[in-house]
């Protein structure tokens, strides 16, 4: 099961821009829930590792399931810290495997054809209106 943070600031959403083996795409920050870890513990750990951000205020938005598996989405609006890649992502980075954090406004995010999963951005925009 994957836990996902929808991190929002000033009408923008934080996305992970991935460049891997010649493929370029965007995903929301998050990762797998580890053994004996709660959803909230996993969310806080994954967001800290992937973005450097800390937070206490969050709200569960929805669950989504596709052929890859189940994902649980949380909204994060109030956060502190300095934005930066850390954890396993930083260790795995090389010329062929890049992780880049980007603030993208919702209008631009809606137009991305390489944001995965594709169904999610519309769902998020409807919930945040």
DOKEDO-514470 format. One record per residue (C-alpha): residue number from 0; residue in three letters; x, y, z. Coordinates in steps of 0.5 Angstrom, whole numbers, plus 500, padded with zeros to 3 digits. Layout:
// DOKEDO-514470
  seq  type    u    v    w
  NUM   Ala    X    Y    Z
...
END
This chain:
// DOKEDO-514470
  seq  type    u    v    w
    0   Unk  500  500  500
    1   Unk  503  507  498
    2   Unk  502  513  502
    3   Unk  501  520  498
    4   Unk  502  527  501
    5   Unk  499  533  497
    6   Unk  503  538  499
    7   Unk  499  545  497
    8   Unk  502  552  498
    9   Unk  499  559  494
   10   Unk  495  555  489
   11   Unk  501  550  487
   12   Unk  502  543  489
   13   Unk  509  540  490
   14   Unk  511  534  485
   15   Unk  516  530  484
   16   Unk  519  531  477
   17   Unk  522  524  475
   18   Unk  527  523  470
   19   Unk  529  515  470
   20   Unk  533  511  464
   21   Unk  530  516  459
   22   Unk  523  517  461
   23   Unk  520  523  464
   24   Unk  514  524  469
   25   Unk  511  527  475
   26   Unk  509  524  481
   27   Unk  506  526  488
   28   Unk  511  525  494
   29   Unk  510  519  498
   30   Unk  512  511  498
   31   Unk  510  505  501
   32   Unk  508  504  508
   33   Unk  513  500  512
   34   Unk  512  494  517
   35   Unk  509  496  524
   36   Unk  508  503  521
   37   Unk  501  507  521
   38   Unk  499  511  515
   39   Unk  501  517  519
   40   Unk  507  515  521
   41   Unk  509  513  514
   42   Unk  506  520  511
   43   Unk  511  524  516
   44   Unk  517  519  514
   45   Unk  516  519  507
   46   Unk  515  527  506
   47   Unk  521  528  511
   48   Unk  525  524  506
   49   Unk  523  526  500
   50   Unk  522  533  501
   51   Unk  525  535  507
   52   Unk  519  538  510
   53   Unk  515  537  517
   54   Unk  508  538  518
   55   Unk  503  536  524
   56   Unk  496  539  520
   57   Unk  494  534  515
   58   Unk  487  531  512
   59   Unk  486  524  509
   60   Unk  483  526  502
   61   Unk  481  519  499
   62   Unk  484  512  497
   63   Unk  485  510  490
   64   Unk  486  503  487
   65   Unk  489  501  480
   66   Unk  493  496  477
   67   Unk  499  498  481
   68   Unk  495  497  488
   69   Unk  492  502  493
   70   Unk  494  509  495
   71   Unk  492  513  500
   72   Unk  492  521  499
   73   Unk  493  526  505
   74   Unk  493  534  504
   75   Unk  498  537  507
   76   Unk  498  545  507
   77   Unk  502  547  513
   78   Unk  509  545  514
   79   Unk  516  548  516
   80   Unk  523  546  513
   81   Unk  527  547  507
   82   Unk  525  544  501
   83   Unk  530  538  499
   84   Unk  531  531  497
   85   Unk  533  526  502
   86   Unk  533  519  504
   87   Unk  533  513  499
   88   Unk  532  518  494
   89   Unk  538  522  495
   90   Unk  542  516  495
   91   Unk  539  513  489
   92   Unk  540  519  485
   93   Unk  545  519  479
   94   Unk  545  521  472
   95   Unk  540  516  469
   96   Unk  536  517  476
   97   Unk  534  524  478
   98   Unk  529  526  483
   99   Unk  527  534  483
  100   Unk  522  537  487
  101   Unk  517  543  483
  102   Unk  512  547  485
  103   Unk  507  547  480
  104   Unk  500  551  479
  105   Unk  494  547  479
  106   Unk  492  549  472
  107   Unk  499  547  469
  108   Unk  499  540  473
  109   Unk  492  539  470
  110   Unk  495  540  463
  111   Unk  501  535  465
  112   Unk  500  529  460
  113   Unk  506  525  464
  114   Unk  503  526  471
  115   Unk  501  519  475
  116   Unk  496  517  476
  117   Unk  493  521  471
  118   Unk  486  521  474
  119   Unk  488  524  481
  120   Unk  489  531  479
  121   Unk  482  532  477
  122   Unk  480  529  483
  123   Unk  484  533  488
  124   Unk  482  540  484
  125   Unk  475  538  485
  126   Unk  476  537  493
  127   Unk  480  543  494
  128   Unk  475  548  490
END
